């Protein structure tokens, strides 16, 4: 489980839950259920970090809660 903030919301346009990771630019996933979106986001976070390492790009440190509802 990552320590990055994940924001999950329902998208009627996409007819699915969207999971965004604000600290990792472009890092997002979707799923038919809330749990599926979360699981997919965790996998995408790992892939994002692996790709950044391969490309020699900086990996932001998790900052915890970034936004308030």
C-alpha positions as CSV (number, residue, x, y, z in Angstrom):
1,X,0.0,0.0,0.0
2,X,1.4,3.4,-1.0
3,X,1.5,6.5,1.2
4,X,0.4,8.8,-1.6
5,X,-3.0,10.5,-1.4
6,X,-5.5,8.9,-3.7
7,X,-8.7,10.9,-4.5
8,X,-11.6,8.6,-5.7
9,X,-14.8,9.9,-7.2
10,X,-17.6,8.7,-9.5
11,X,-17.6,9.9,-13.1
12,X,-20.9,9.6,-14.8
13,X,-19.3,10.5,-18.1
14,X,-16.9,7.5,-17.8
15,X,-19.5,5.4,-15.9
16,X,-16.8,4.3,-13.5
17,X,-14.9,5.4,-10.4
18,X,-11.8,7.5,-11.0
19,X,-8.8,7.4,-8.7
20,X,-6.3,10.2,-9.1
21,X,-2.9,10.6,-7.4
22,X,-2.2,14.4,-7.3
23,X,1.4,14.1,-6.2
24,X,2.3,12.0,-9.2
25,X,1.6,13.9,-12.4
26,X,-0.6,11.9,-14.8
27,X,-1.1,9.1,-12.4
28,X,-4.7,7.9,-12.4
29,X,-6.8,4.8,-12.7
30,X,-10.4,3.7,-12.9
31,X,-12.6,0.8,-11.9
32,X,-16.2,-0.4,-12.0
33,X,-16.3,-0.2,-8.1
34,X,-14.6,2.0,-5.5
35,X,-12.4,-0.9,-4.4
36,X,-11.4,-1.8,-8.0
37,X,-10.4,1.8,-8.7
38,X,-8.3,1.8,-5.5
39,X,-6.6,-1.5,-6.3
40,X,-5.9,-0.3,-9.9
41,X,-4.5,3.0,-8.5
42,X,-2.1,1.1,-6.2
43,X,-0.8,-0.8,-9.3
44,X,-0.5,2.3,-11.4
45,X,1.5,4.1,-8.6
46,X,4.0,1.2,-8.5
47,X,4.3,1.4,-12.3
48,X,4.7,5.2,-12.2
49,X,7.5,5.0,-9.7
50,X,9.2,2.2,-11.6
51,X,9.1,4.2,-14.9
52,X,10.4,7.3,-13.1
53,X,13.3,5.3,-11.8
54,X,14.1,3.9,-15.2
55,X,14.0,7.3,-16.8
56,X,16.1,8.9,-13.9
57,X,13.3,11.2,-13.0
58,X,12.7,12.5,-9.4
59,X,10.1,10.6,-7.3
60,X,8.1,13.0,-5.0
61,X,8.0,12.0,-1.4
62,X,4.4,11.3,-0.1
63,X,3.1,14.4,1.7
64,X,0.0,12.9,3.2
65,X,-3.3,14.7,3.0
66,X,-3.2,17.5,0.4
67,X,-6.8,18.6,0.1
68,X,-9.8,19.1,2.3
69,X,-13.3,18.3,1.3
